[in-house]
Amino acid sequence: MRHLMSPLDFSVEELANLLDLANDIEHNPEKYAHVCDRKRIATLLYEPSTRTRFSFEAAMMNLGGKVC
């Protein structure tokens, strides 16, 4: 498992690949609708933020996952 604490933890190539993947997900959501089936996400936010929490929850549910 790799822990990412900063954008600087990515190489330039990894960032380019990540942005390409994000673009593909945006333009082909049906292709990714079940990539998180049987997976869960728990969010721990340092500051209370309803908008951030809902954004993370919506993204996980759009990928087929559940939110704890």
Secondary structure, 3 states (H helix, E strand, C coil): CCCCCCHHHCCHHHHHHHHHHHHHHHHCHHHHCCCCCCCEECCCCCCCCHHHHHHHHHHHHHCCCEEC
